[in-house]
């Protein structure tokens, strides 16, 4: 199989990171040059992480507000269309006040119309400006999970709107002959509870709050851990339905049994 892009998706703790590393090592043994971008990577070529998005007026206002950091802000900014994008994580040690300010303009805090625009354009830039050759890019969670949390968890948008957005992205990446590996669990509560208990208290509180106390969760009266599980089950079912309508080759793996030797063999067959 000749593919320039592989995507690994699934709920937290389902094995995305481990699988992405496995695929990278396997493909490198087969002689491919592989570029892996995981969740949280600020250098991701198709998804924004810890990146502020400002219009012209907002950008100039920040330069005026932080004169001591004016040059470093300008050097960090990249203009795409009508927006300035600034990766702000590297200001953590030197200018925490700049980080606090820019974080409020994070791409994932934008209104949904603007988010759709900048997300689509970034994927378009990745496809059109990357010299792929025989290189294989491996992405985690940026195709389904991140848009899903933005559209549904945060804004409670109609599922059709999310689906249309993903269809547009799918059309962009179709020439790369992508393969999407999707992990799901029939008994999600049982599988996720173990992951949930292993994570820190801070993570559990943030993750639960994010999913039950924003758009979809508030509208549907979700509460606590059981509300979180209800959201994740809804997400699984909707993602599986959406995948069936996308022009992206996908491999569904029910991994509740944790038989990774079997799953890896199936993946190796799929990427031959």
C-alpha angles and dihedrals in degrees: 000000000000109000131154095192135047123179128195118202138174141108120300112290095020093116104266098137095043090048093048090054091046092052091048093052093044095050092046089054087053089056101259126135106234131196114195122197115183134193110292096022108146091201093058109143097212107026132052121236123181089346126142121215116205135172121228095272094046092048094051090046091056091050088054093045095052106037092161090059098034096114096044091049091051091048091050095049123096119191117220115175109312095341137082117217120203125184099215105181094091089062090066096097099037106032116017090167089060090050092051091050097045093044089067087062094049115148090243090055093057122111110269097252092055092043091054090051098048093041093052092046093051092052088047091052091050093052097042101040102038118096097217103175104160094330119128120214119203118200131186125214097328096110102052112003101050097045089044093056091047098046100035111018095042105028104020088224121178110275089235090063091055090045092052091050091051091048089056091050090046091055090052095052097038093097088060090063091229126202118208120198112201123193118200138164127218091207096043096167092057094046097043097043091068091051092045093053092049094056125086122271089245091055093046093051094046095044094048094045092049093056103037104034102050135066105311096028095050093044091052098040096243116176134189126319095336090052089051091052090049090053093048092049090051089048093051093050094046094046091051090051093047092048091059090061098047125095090232123110107239138183117209116208122185098204102176090119092056092223093157096167089061094044093050092051090053090050093050089053091049094053098045 
